[in-house]
Structures are given as structure tokens and as C-alpha cells.
Amino acid sequence: MTEEIYRDILNKIRSYAEGPQIVDYAMRTITHAAIVGYVAMLGVFLLNKQYHALYENILVTGVAFAVVSLLRKKIGAKRPYETMKFEPIADRKGGGDSFPSRHVFSIFIIAVAMLKQNIWLGLLFLIMGLFLAVLRVIAGLHYPRDVIAGALIGIISGGLGFFLIFPGRI
């Protein structure tokens, strides 16, 4: 997206008194819901003594998260507000590490983990992931390519881990 498009979107959001707060709140709420959902799923595995499922989920998501984190550091892509000099909606300390979006990656790999357990819960998390991806772009925190890459890496790594490496249904 161009600087003009980002500025138009951000100006439109800021034209509403509570616009920036709503966007920021929505991003935080979706992110926290994903974390709570993932931890709850792990808790269910633990309570039901499904230790293999607990291990598989921690291993697949943990390894993929580490790889994405290292990839972001290595690439060091700047964020839109760094290259285009505008103020993003949400406060973010520091810069760089824009590609791929780790927030979007995380919610999508969690969605794939949920899909393995319950199709409806998985679909809900995929929809939440789409909303989060759009919100992070319109907030000026990411380029569309960042969130698309994050989503694809989350889906692919989750698919490989949960359905190819550990294919058993729980």
C-alpha cells in the first residue's frame, strides 16, 4: 500500500473520536482471546491426561514460533510507519521485524491447532485471524504482505505439524 492509502485510512479512523481506541482495543482483544483459547486447549489436554496432544501442540507451535522469530530478526523489514513517516494507531516500541507478522502467524497456527480438535472452534479462530490481519494493516503496523505471509506460514506450519507429522485425531 502507498503512503497516501495508509494516510487516508488512518485519517478516516481518526475522524471518529473513539476510532483509534476501538481499533487498538479490537487488536488487543483478539490477540488475548487467541492466547486464552490456546492456553485453555492445553489445559484441557493436561486435565484429560492427553499428554501426547499437549506435547504435540507445544512442540509444533513452539518450534514454528521460534523459526518465525528468527526469520523476522534476519529479514529486519521496516514497518510502514518507519518508511512512510506517519503515526500508527497503536503504540509500538521499537521498529523493524515487520515481516512476517508474528501476531497473525500465531493466531493462524493456533487456529489450525483448534481445527484439529473442533472444526467450529478452528473456523472461529481463522475468522479472528482474518480480522486481526486487517486491523494490523489499517493500524499502520504492517504491510499487507507481512500479514499474508504470517497467515500462510501459520497455516502451512500448523498443517505440516498437526496433520502430517502428528496426524492422529484427538
N, C-alpha and C positions, 0 to 999 in steps of 0.2 A: 504494500500500500504506500501511497505517496504521503508526504508531509501534509499536503492540503487535505487529503481524505482524513487523516488522523485528526488534524485540527478541527475539521468540520464535525466529526463525530464527538470529539471532546467538548467542543463549544456547545453542541446540542445537549449533551448530558449535563453540562454546567449551567445551561439555561434554566434548568429546573432547580429550585432551591435545595432539594434533597437528592438530586441526581447522582452526584459523586458518592454520597454516603450509601445510597441504595446499591450502586454497582459494587462498591467495596464490601458492603455487608453481604451481598449475594455471593461474591467470590469466597469470602471467609466462611460463610455458612456451608457452601457446597464442599469446600476443602475439609472443613471439620466433620461434616456428615460422612465423607468418604473415609476419613480416619476412624471415626467411631464405628462405622459399618465394618471396616476391616478388622478392627480390634475385637468387635463383638463376634465376628465369624471365627476368629482364632480362639476366643473364649469358649464358644460352643464346641469347637474341636477338643479343647482341653477338658471341659466338663464331661463330654461324652467319651473321653479317653480315646479319641481318634488321633493318636499321636502321629501316625503316618501323614494324615492330612495337615496337621499343624506343621510338621517338618517340611512337607512339600510346599506349602504356602509361604512359609518364612524363607525357605531356600530360593524358590523361584522369584519372589518379589524382591528379596534382599540382594541377590546377585544382579538382577536386572537393574535395580536402583543404583547399585554401585557402578555398574558399567555406564549407565546414563550420566551419572555424576562425573565420572572420569572423562567421558566424551565431551560434556559441556565445558569442563575445565580446559581440555585440549583444544577445542574449537575456539572458545573465548569470544563468541559472537556478541556484538554490542546489541543493546536493546533499542527499540525505536526512539525512545526519548533521549538516548545518548547521541544518536546520529542525526536526529532531526530537531533537537533542542526545543522540546515542549515539556510541559509538566504533566506527568501521568496522573491518573485518577488516584491510584493507591500509592501510599508511601512505600518505597523500596530503598533499602540501604545498599549502597554499592552499585556496581554496574557489571556489564558483561554476563556471561553464562546464559544467554538468551536461547540458544539453540542446542538441543530441543527443549521444549518446555517440560520441566520436571513435574510441575503440578499436574499438567494434562497427562503426561506419561503415567503418573502414579494413579490417577483416578481410572484410567483406562485399563491398566493391568489389574487393579482391584476389581473392576467391572468383569473382566474375563475370569478372575478367580470366583466371583459371585455367580457368573453364568454356569460354572461347573456344578455349583451347589443348587441353584434355583434360577430357572430361566427368567422369571419375572423380576427378581431382585437384580439379576445381571443386566436386564434391559433398563431398569430404572437407573442403575449406575452408569450405563452407556449414555443415557439421555442427560444425566447430570454432567457427565464428561463433556458432552457437546455444548451445554450451557457454559460450563467453566471455560472451555476453549474460546468461545465467542467473547465472553466477558473479559478474559485476559488480553485479547486483541483490542477490544474497544476501550479498555482502560489504558492503553498505550504501553503495556508491559511487554508485549510480544508482537512479532510479525506473524501473519497467517502461517508462514512456512514453519515457524517454531512450534505452534500448537498442532499443526498437521503431522509433523514429524514425531512429536511427543505421543500423539494418539496412535499413530501407526506402530511406533516402537513398542508401546504398551500392549497393543492388540497382538502384534506378532510375537513378542517375547512371552506374553501370557499364553497365547495359543500353543507355542512350542513347549513351554514348560508344563502347562496344565493338561494339555491334550495329547502331546507326543511323548515327552519324557516321562510324565506321570499320568498315563491315560485312564487309570481306573476311576470309575464313578464312585462318589462317596455316598 
